[in-house]
Amino acid sequence: MRWLVVWLACLVAQGQVELRLKVLDELGQPVAGAIAVGGSIHPGIRESDAKGELPYRVSGGAIVVRKEGFESVRLKVGAGGEILVRMKKLGVVAQVRKCGAKEKTMGITGQIGKMRFPQVEGVEVTKRSRDIDYSMRFYRLKAKKEFGIRHGSGPMWSAGFPTSDRFINGIEYSEVQIGWEGFYLVDARGISREGKRWRFLGSYGETADYEGLDAKEAEVLDRVLDGVCVGSDT
């Protein structure tokens, strides 16, 4: 039995990379409360301490370091050891606006979702589909109905972050967090290895995202996501 335990331990250890992140701002001051996500061996979220230090174990690929009020940083993971992370502080943290009382918007009702979007020429909204714990609908390109924004909400719908394959495999990646009812809404976008655009807008329990588009198609759907506002959840 002992050899089996050792063999399993070796399998678990394979591919692990031990990182010691040192998170600093542009002036070289430590950033406390930053989190790293992606490629984690152990579940759970750990934050950088008062010295900006954050130990993190990954299985390779890439990670993203996030902190409210800062531009997120993507790191390609190679060898382990200490890595200096420089985070750029945002001059003004954008806030999601409240929807106007008479504003015509698209969204999901009956779940915990609060994101509402403007009606944009060339985009149509599908009927809502739902299950016991989530609701979902699409905002599709009229000229190319197989592509569109998937908008979903529910208590178990999402943790509010883009999937790690997007920042591990993409050739371009950028991310900011914007104010959202006392929380922060992640706005991430990038380009895949195939040259296709994707974008993700989300917070805990609600997301809206598209993928696999060329630049012209993405431009149309970005007008939808750029116009996000906070509405009622009823």
N, C-alpha and C positions, 0 to 999 in steps of 0.2 A: 504493500500500500504506500510505503514511503516514497518509492521511486515514482509512483503516479502523482503524488503531491508535488515532487520536485519537477517533474515533466510539465505539469500544468502551470507551475510558477514560471517556468522558462517560457512557455507559450505566452503568458500574460506579459512578460517583460519584453518580448520581442517587439521592436518598433517603437518603444516608449522613448520619449525625449523629455528630459527634465530641464525646465526653463526657470530662470530667476529673473523676472521682469523688474526693471527699475523704471518707474513711470514718473516723468518730469514734465513741467510745462516749458514754454519757450524761453523763460528766464532761468531755467535750471532748478526751479523749486519743485519739491516732491508733490505729487498729486495723490491724495488719499481718496479712497472710495471708487477707484476705477475697477472695472471687471474685465475679465478675459473670457471669450467664448469661442468654441470650435475645437474639434479634435480632442476633447477632454476624455481622459481615461476614467476619472471618477466624476460622478454626477454632482450637481450642486454648483453654487456660485460663490466665489471667494473674491474679496475686495483687497485692493492695495492698502497697506497700512499708512501710518502717519509719515513714514520715511519714503513712501512711494514704492515699497517692495511688495512683490506679488509672486510667490512660487506657483508654478503651474506645470502639470504633466500632460503631455499630448502624445498622440499617435502619429504625428506628422501632418503635412499639408499646410494649413494656414490657420491663423487665429485673428480675431478682431478684439481690440481693446477699446472699451467704451466708458464714457464718463459724461454725466449731464453737464452741458455748457461747453463741451469740447468737441472738436471734430474727431470722429472715430479713426482708429489707425489699424490698417491691415498689415499683418506680419507673415511672411513666408517662413515656415519652420524648417530649419536644416539641422545642424548640430545643436546640442543642448548648451547650457551654460547661461551666463548673464547676458541679457539683452536690454539695451537702453531704448526706452520708448519715449519719443517726444510728442506731446499732445498740444495741438494748437487751440487756444482758447477762442471761443466765438465772441466777437464783439457784442453782438445782440442776439439773444436766444429768441428765435421766431416763435410766435404764438399762433395756435390755430384759432381762427376767429369763430364767433358765434354765428350761426345761420340767421339770416334775416327772417322776420316774422312772415313776410309774404314771398319769400324766395322760393322758387321752384327747384327742388333738388331730388336726387335719386339716393336711395339708401335701403336699409333693412329695419323693419319694425318687429317688435315682439321678442327680441332677444336683448342682450346687453349692449349691442352696438350703438354708437353715437355718431359715427362718421357719415356725413352726407356730402354728395358731390353735385356739381352743376350739370345741367343738361347741355351737351355739346353736340353741335352739328356733325353728322357722320357717325354718331354713336347711338346704339339702341340698348334698352334695358330689357333683360329677360324676366320671366316670372320667377318668383322666389321659390326655391326648394328648401325643405326643412326636415329635420329629424327631431328627436325629443330634446336634444341639447345643442343644436346649432341651426342656423339659417344661412342660406347662400344664394347669390344671384350673380349674373354676369352683365357687364357693360361691354357690348361687342361692337366691333367695327362693322358698319353696314356693308361696306364693300368687301369685307373679308371675315365672314361670320365665325370662322374657326378660331379667330384671335380676339382676345378681349381681356378686360380686368375681371378677376375673380374676387368678389367681395363676400366675406364670410364673418359670422360672429356667433359667439356662444361661450359658455364658461369653460369648455374643454377644447375650443377651436384652435387656439394657438398661444404660445408663450409670448408672442409679439416680436419675434426676431426672424430675419431671413434664414433659410436653411444654410448650413455650413458649406454645402457644395458650391454655392454661388460665390462665396469669397475665396474658397480654396481653388476652384478651377477657372475662374474668370480671368481675363487679361486686364480688365479695368474694374475697379470697385471704389465707390465713395459712399459715405454714410454720415448723416447728421441726426441729431435728436431735436425735436421741436416741442414747445410747450403744449400740453394736452390735458386740460382739466386737472391740474395739480400733478399730472404724470408727464411722461415724455413719449412722444410718438417717434418711432424710428422711421426715417426716410432714407432708404438705401437704393442704389442703382448701379448698374454695371454693364459690361459687354462680355459675352461668353467667348470661348475659344473659336466658335463658329462665326463670330462677328455679329451676333444677335443681341439686341437690347433687352434688358429686364429692369423692373423696378418693383420695390416693395414698400408699402406704407402700413405700419401696424403698431399696436399696443396689445397688452394682455387681453386675450379674448376676442380680438378683432383685427382683421387684415384686409388689405386690398392690394392685389399685385397682378402684374402681367409678365410674360416672358416670350422669347422667340420671335421678336419683332425686328424689322429693319428700322432705320432712323426715321423715315417718313411716317410709318405707322405708329411708332412710339411717340412721335411729336403730337399726334392727335390724342392719344390716351393720356399723355402727360397733362394736357389741358384739363382733363377730368380730375386727375390726382392733385394737380396744383391748386384746384379750387376747393379742396376739402374744407369743411366747416363742421362745427359741433352742433348736433341737433338733439332732439329728445330721443330717449330709448323706448318710447311707447308709441 
